[in-house]
Amino acid sequence: MAKPLPPPVVVITSEADAKSENNSEETAFHESTAVDILANGIRQTGSFNPLSMASLRTHAQDNLTVIPTDGNEENDLDQNQEDPGDIENQPQNDIARRKCLTEQTRMIGIGIFLMILLATCWVGVAHLLKSTYESNVHIRMLVRNSSSLGAGEQGSSATARAPTITSSSYDAPFFTTWFCTMCNSFFFPLYLGARISSRREPTTCKKILQGCVQGFREKGFTVVQFLGRCGLFCLLWVITNYMFIYSLRILDTTDVMALYSSNVSFVYLLSWVVLHEQFVGIRIVAVILCNTGIALLAYMDGASRTLTLGGVILASASAAGSAVYKVFFKKFIGEVTFGQLSLFFTLIGLFNAFLMWPLVVTLYFTHAETIFWNQLPWSLIGGAAFLSLVANLLGNFGILWTYELFLTLGVVLAVPASAAIDVQVYGVVFRGMKLAGVLLINIGFLLVLLPSNWPDYLSRLLRMRKRTYKNKKNGKDSEMDTCTGRRSRLRTPSGHVK
């Protein structure tokens, strides 16, 4: 037998109560939509963390409900009556919602802070590495400008300035890569220190290490297989970072950072091909925009400037190598804990320190790299290595405190920050193909971050706006009965209670 409907209830509310109730519904809708976008914004795209995390909506999904918005709301109010039990539980639901929104606000605030900190670290790394080539770049620009002079001045100017290019006391991109990669060895010691100092559970270094190793054994890895894959990923890491650092020798810092940020498009393409991820049309548009920006930067100095073209190729190859690292880590290593990830990074640093040093020595004695040990810029290299370690720690462990979207946005935020430094310090001018290329890559970066069901969010926002506009136009939201959608007889035409 069907359950009889409860009798209609006439609720008399004041005009202020009606407006506050309507505003609370709109606020709940907008907050739920914002949580959806934050949670689904970058799932399985190019983030720092190579892992595939579970749903990021850990605090919002279970407590927030999306209020449906239709064009026929008045009919829905006539047909659907409120259950008295729901009215009794309304205070508890409001308390849970407030707690949930407070937690979300805290995570968003921490996310904005970490995003700014991460962007600052990346800008610091790039410009400190660029400073090691500052004298070379300045002299090379003088030689380039002298080539545009007349025939009489050209010979004397080039003769006077060209020999000073080789007088730099430091020109060693591979040594810089080797030194910065060694800092990855601190990942696991820092993780151990954080776990031991925490008061949540008593543990020891031996237990933590055994747990990490046992996790890899459960995946079916033998010692030889695991160390072999660590060695391959170490080689890929070194090559990728070497191309990034070497491209700073040729291009401006902002150009290199913009080209490197295009790795999100490569991550999506590889995830689609290798990991069989979902096909999203808007992300294909983002890939096209990123590739167009790369092409514009490649020919920003003209087709005859092979040096610029080579720098763009190196920076783009660095972005592609970063994408290969992230996607194949997920394919061959799979889901790991933070302890296993820290151990993996530490092994990469140790493999780099003990296996790559013969190449450093070979490049030094063959004069392929210029190093004067008594004039080595330790402050620049050490600062870049420290900031690189901090950036990688925040990128991989930041999801403990905030949404992963903010960590990824730190990369694109670093591009305009670096551009401001280039303009103020180095006098770089962004115009023409150079400006268009940087903007297209950033737009493509942001489009990749859109969730796969972004049209649904857009349509819901448009319906919400249409409903708000309709209520304001009619002016009946405070005069309508909350249950029947009709004007109460106990109210005057002005909305006051008789």
C-alpha positions in Angstrom: 0.0 0.0 0.0 1.3 3.4 -0.9 2.3 5.7 1.9 -0.2 8.6 2.2 1.3 12.0 1.6 1.5 14.2 4.7 -1.0 17.1 4.9 0.1 20.4 3.5 1.8 22.6 6.0 1.5 26.4 5.8 4.7 28.0 6.9 4.6 31.7 7.6 8.0 33.3 7.2 9.1 36.9 7.1 10.7 38.5 4.1 14.2 38.4 5.6 13.8 34.6 6.3 12.7 33.9 2.8 15.6 35.8 1.3 18.1 34.1 3.7 16.8 30.7 2.8 17.1 31.4 -1.0 20.6 32.8 -0.5 21.6 29.6 1.4 20.4 27.4 -1.4 22.4 29.5 -4.0 25.5 29.4 -1.7 25.2 25.6 -1.3 25.0 25.2 -5.1 27.9 27.4 -5.9 30.1 25.8 -3.2 29.2 22.3 -4.4 30.0 23.3 -7.9 33.4 24.8 -6.9 34.2 21.6 -4.9 33.4 19.5 -8.0 35.7 21.6 -10.2 38.5 21.6 -7.6 38.2 17.8 -7.1 38.0 16.8 -10.7 40.1 19.5 -12.3 43.3 17.6 -12.9 42.6 14.0 -12.5 45.2 12.1 -14.4 46.8 15.1 -16.0 50.2 16.6 -15.7 50.8 17.1 -12.1 54.0 16.9 -10.2 53.0 13.7 -8.5 53.3 10.8 -10.9 50.8 8.7 -8.8 47.2 8.3 -9.6 45.5 9.5 -6.5 41.9 8.5 -5.5 39.1 11.0 -5.5 40.3 14.3 -4.0 36.9 15.1 -2.6 37.6 13.5 0.7 35.9 16.1 2.8 33.2 17.5 0.6 31.5 14.7 -1.3 29.9 13.0 1.6 28.3 16.0 3.2 27.4 18.4 0.4 24.4 17.9 -1.8 23.7 19.7 -5.1 20.4 21.4 -5.2 18.7 20.7 -8.5 17.8 23.7 -10.6 15.1 23.4 -13.2 13.0 25.9 -15.1 9.8 24.5 -13.5 10.6 25.0 -9.9 7.1 26.1 -8.9 5.7 22.8 -10.2 8.3 20.9 -8.3 7.4 22.6 -5.1 3.7 21.8 -5.6 4.5 18.1 -6.2 7.2 17.4 -3.6 6.2 17.9 0.0 8.8 18.1 2.8 9.0 15.3 5.3 8.7 16.4 8.9 11.7 14.1 9.7 13.8 16.1 7.3 12.7 19.3 9.0 13.8 17.9 12.4 17.2 16.9 11.1 17.8 20.2 9.4 19.9 21.7 12.3 22.2 18.6 12.2 22.6 18.9 8.5 23.4 22.6 8.8 26.1 21.9 11.3 27.6 19.2 9.2 27.6 21.5 6.2 29.2 24.3 8.1 32.0 22.0 9.3 32.5 20.7 5.8 32.7 24.2 4.4 35.1 25.2 7.1 37.4 22.3 6.2 37.1 23.2 2.5 38.0 26.8 3.3 41.1 25.7 5.2 42.2 23.4 2.4 41.7 26.2 -0.2 43.7 28.6 1.9 46.5 26.2 2.4 46.4 25.4 -1.3 46.8 29.1 -2.3 49.7 29.4 0.0 51.4 26.3 -1.3 50.7 27.4 -4.9 52.5 30.7 -4.3 55.3 29.0 -2.5 55.7 26.4 -5.2 55.8 29.0 -8.0 58.4 31.0 -6.0 60.6 27.9 -5.7 60.4 27.2 -9.5 61.1 30.8 -10.4 64.1 30.7 -8.0 65.5 27.5 -9.4 65.2 28.7 -13.0 66.7 32.1 -12.4 69.5 30.8 -10.2 70.5 28.3 -12.9 70.3 31.1 -15.4 72.6 33.2 -13.4 75.4 30.7 -13.8 75.3 31.6 -17.5 74.7 35.3 -17.0 78.1 36.4 -18.2 78.0 34.1 -21.2 74.5 35.2 -22.2 75.5 38.9 -21.9 78.6 38.5 -24.1 76.7 36.4 -26.6 74.1 39.2 -26.9 76.8 41.7 -27.5 78.2 39.5 -30.3 74.8 39.1 -31.7 74.2 42.9 -31.7 77.6 43.5 -33.2 76.7 41.3 -36.2 74.0 43.7 -37.2 76.5 46.6 -37.5 78.2 47.8 -40.7 80.9 45.8 -42.4 83.6 48.0 -41.1 82.5 47.9 -37.4 81.5 44.2 -37.5 84.9 42.8 -37.9 86.5 44.9 -35.2 83.6 44.5 -32.7 83.5 40.7 -33.2 87.2 40.4 -32.9 87.3 42.4 -29.7 84.5 40.5 -27.9 84.3 37.0 -29.3 87.4 35.6 -27.4 85.9 36.6 -24.1 83.1 34.0 -24.5 85.5 31.2 -23.5 86.8 33.1 -20.4 83.9 32.1 -18.2 84.8 30.4 -14.9 81.8 28.1 -14.9 80.0 26.5 -17.9 79.0 23.0 -16.8 75.3 22.1 -17.2 75.9 18.4 -16.6 77.7 19.0 -13.4 74.8 21.3 -12.3 72.4 18.5 -13.2 74.4 15.9 -11.3 74.7 18.1 -8.2 71.0 19.1 -8.1 69.9 15.4 -8.6 71.9 14.3 -5.7 69.6 16.3 -3.4 66.9 13.7 -4.1 68.7 11.5 -1.7 67.2 13.6 1.2 63.7 12.5 0.4 63.6 9.3 2.5 65.6 10.7 5.5 63.2 13.7 5.6 60.2 11.3 5.4 61.7 9.2 8.2 62.2 12.3 10.4 58.6 13.4 9.9 57.2 9.9 10.7 59.3 9.5 13.8 58.6 13.0 15.1 54.9 12.6 14.7 53.0 11.5 17.8 50.3 9.6 16.0 51.9 6.2 16.3 55.2 4.9 17.8 57.5 3.5 15.1 61.1 3.0 14.2 63.2 3.5 11.1 63.5 -0.3 10.7 59.8 -0.8 10.7 59.2 2.0 8.2 61.9 0.7 5.8 60.5 -2.8 6.1 57.0 -1.6 5.3 58.2 0.2 2.2 60.3 -2.7 0.9 57.4 -5.1 1.7 55.1 -3.0 -0.4 57.3 -3.3 -3.5 57.6 -7.1 -2.9 53.9 -7.4 -2.9 53.8 -5.8 -6.4 56.0 -8.7 -7.6 59.3 -6.9 -7.8 62.5 -8.7 -7.2 65.6 -6.9 -6.0 67.2 -6.9 -9.5 64.0 -5.8 -11.2 63.4 -2.9 -8.8 67.0 -1.7 -8.9 67.0 -2.0 -12.6 63.9 0.2 -13.0 65.4 2.7 -10.5 68.4 2.9 -12.7 66.3 3.5 -15.8 64.3 6.2 -14.2 67.4 7.8 -12.8 68.8 8.0 -16.4 65.6 9.5 -17.6 65.6 12.0 -14.8 69.2 13.1 -15.5 68.6 13.5 -19.3 65.4 15.5 -18.8 66.9 17.9 -16.3 70.1 18.2 -18.3 68.1 19.4 -21.4 66.2 21.8 -19.2 69.4 23.3 -17.7 71.2 23.4 -21.0 68.2 25.2 -22.7 68.6 28.0 -20.1 72.0 28.7 -21.7 70.3 29.6 -25.0 66.8 31.0 -24.2 65.4 33.4 -21.8 64.1 31.9 -18.5 60.5 32.6 -19.1 60.6 30.9 -22.5 62.1 27.8 -21.0 59.6 27.7 -18.2 56.7 28.2 -20.6 58.0 25.4 -22.8 58.5 23.1 -19.9 54.9 23.8 -18.6 53.6 22.2 -21.9 54.4 18.8 -20.4 50.8 18.6 -19.2 49.8 18.1 -22.9 52.3 15.4 -23.4 51.1 13.7 -20.2 47.6 13.6 -21.5 48.6 12.2 -24.9 50.7 9.5 -23.3 48.0 8.7 -20.8 45.5 8.3 -23.6 47.9 6.0 -25.6 49.7 4.1 -22.9 47.3 4.1 -20.0 44.1 4.1 -22.1 42.6 7.1 -20.3 39.4 8.7 -21.3 39.4 10.8 -24.5 38.4 14.4 -23.9 37.9 16.8 -26.8 38.8 20.0 -25.0 42.2 18.5 -24.0 43.0 17.8 -27.6 42.4 21.5 -28.3 44.8 22.2 -25.4 47.5 20.0 -27.0 47.1 21.8 -30.3 47.4 25.2 -28.6 50.6 24.0 -26.8 52.1 22.8 -30.0 51.3 26.0 -31.7 52.9 28.0 -29.0 56.1 25.8 -29.2 56.2 26.4 -33.0 55.9 30.2 -32.5 58.7 30.2 -29.9 60.9 28.1 -32.3 60.7 30.8 -35.0 60.4 33.9 -32.9 63.9 35.0 -34.0 63.4 34.0 -37.6 64.0 30.8 -39.5 67.7 31.4 -39.8 68.4 31.4 -36.1 69.2 27.8 -35.6 70.5 28.5 -32.0 67.0 29.6 -30.9 65.5 26.6 -32.6 67.9 24.3 -30.9 67.0 25.8 -27.5 63.3 25.4 -28.1 63.8 21.7 -29.1 65.8 21.0 -25.9 63.2 22.7 -23.7 60.3 20.8 -25.4 62.2 17.6 -25.2 62.7 18.2 -21.5 58.9 18.6 -21.2 58.3 15.4 -23.1 60.8 13.6 -21.0 59.1 14.7 -17.8 55.8 13.4 -19.2 57.4 10.1 -20.1 58.7 9.8 -16.5 55.3 10.4 -15.0 53.3 8.2 -17.2 55.7 5.3 -17.2 56.1 5.5 -13.5 52.4 4.9 -13.1 52.6 2.1 -15.6 55.6 0.2 -14.4 55.7 1.1 -10.7 52.0 1.7 -10.1 50.3 3.0 -6.9 52.7 3.6 -4.1 52.6 5.1 -0.6 54.4 8.2 0.4 57.1 6.1 2.1 57.7 4.1 -1.1 57.8 7.2 -3.2 60.4 8.8 -0.8 62.5 5.6 -1.0 62.3 5.7 -4.8 63.4 9.3 -5.0 66.3 8.6 -2.6 67.5 5.7 -4.7 67.4 7.9 -7.8 69.6 10.4 -6.0 72.0 7.7 -4.9 72.2 6.1 -8.3 73.0 9.5 -9.8 75.7 10.2 -7.3 77.5 6.8 -7.7 76.9 6.1 -11.4 77.1 9.5 -13.1 80.3 10.8 -11.6 82.6 9.2 -14.2 80.8 11.2 -16.8 81.3 14.4 -14.8 85.0 13.7 -14.6 85.2 12.8 -18.4 83.5 16.1 -19.4 85.9 18.0 -17.1 89.1 16.6 -18.4 88.0 16.7 -22.1 87.2 20.5 -21.6 83.6 19.9 -22.7 82.6 21.7 -19.6 84.4 24.6 -18.0 84.9 24.4 -14.3 87.3 26.4 -12.1 87.0 24.9 -8.7 88.3 27.9 -6.9 85.7 30.1 -8.6 82.7 27.7 -8.5 79.4 29.6 -7.9 78.4 27.4 -4.9 75.8 29.9 -3.7 73.9 29.8 -7.0 74.2 26.0 -7.5 73.4 25.2 -3.9 70.4 27.6 -3.8 69.0 26.0 -7.0 69.5 22.5 -5.6 67.8 23.4 -2.3 64.8 25.1 -4.0 64.5 22.2 -6.4 64.3 19.8 -3.4 61.6 22.0 -1.7 59.6 22.2 -5.0 59.7 18.4 -5.4 58.7 17.8 -1.8 55.8 20.2 -2.1 54.7 18.8 -5.4 54.6 15.2 -4.2 53.5 15.6 -0.5 51.4 18.7 -0.9 48.2 16.7 -1.4 48.3 15.9 2.2 47.1 19.4 3.0 45.3 20.7 -0.1 43.8 19.8 -3.5 46.2 18.8 -6.2 44.9 21.5 -8.5 46.6 24.2 -6.6 50.0 22.4 -6.8 49.7 22.1 -10.6 48.7 25.8 -10.9 52.0 26.7 -9.2 53.7 25.8 -12.5 51.7 28.1 -14.7 51.8 30.8 -12.0 55.6 30.7 -12.2 55.6 31.8 -15.8 54.2 35.4 -15.4 56.3 35.8 -12.2 59.4 34.8 -14.2 58.4 37.2 -17.0 58.2 40.1 -14.5 61.8 39.3 -13.4 63.0 39.0 -17.0 61.5 42.4 -17.9 62.8 44.2 -14.8 66.2 42.6 -14.4 67.3 41.5 -17.9 65.3 43.9 -20.0 63.6 41.2 -22.0 60.8 42.4 -24.3 57.8 40.2 -24.9 56.1 41.0 -28.2 55.1 39.4 -31.5 55.6 35.6 -31.8 57.3 35.4 -28.5 54.4 36.8 -26.5 51.9 34.8 -28.5 53.8 31.5 -28.0 54.0 32.0 -24.2 50.3 32.9 -24.0 49.1 30.0 -26.1 51.1 27.5 -24.0 49.6 28.9 -20.8 46.1 28.8 -22.2 46.6 25.2 -23.3 47.9 24.4 -19.8 44.7 25.7 -18.2 42.5 23.9 -20.7 44.1 20.6 -19.9 43.1 21.1 -16.2 39.4 21.3 -17.1 37.4 18.3 -15.9 36.0 15.9 -18.5 32.4 16.9 -17.6 33.0 20.6 -17.7 29.9 21.3 -19.9 27.7 20.0 -17.0 29.2 22.5 -14.6 28.7 25.3 -17.1 25.1 24.4 -17.8 24.3 24.2 -14.1 25.8 27.7 -13.5 23.9 29.1 -16.4 20.6 27.6 -15.1 21.4 29.0 -11.6 22.0 32.5 -13.0 18.7 32.3 -15.0 16.8 31.3 -11.9 18.3 34.1 -9.9 17.5 36.6 -12.6 13.9 35.4 -12.9 13.3 35.7 -9.1 14.7 39.2 -9.1 12.6 40.2 -12.0 9.3 38.9 -10.7 10.0 40.0 -7.1 7.9 37.1 -5.8 10.5 35.1 -3.9 9.5 36.7 -0.5 5.8 36.5 -1.2 5.6 32.8 -2.1 4.6 30.0 0.3 7.6 27.7 0.8 5.5 24.5 0.4 2.9 25.3 -2.2 4.6 28.0 -4.2 1.5 30.2 -3.8 1.1 33.5 -2.1 -0.1 33.1 1.5 -3.5 34.6 2.4 -2.0 35.7 5.7 0.2 38.2 3.9 -0.4 41.6 2.6 0.5 42.5 -1.1 3.7 44.1 0.3 4.7 40.8 1.9 4.1 41.6 5.6 2.2 39.3 7.9 -1.4 40.4 8.6 
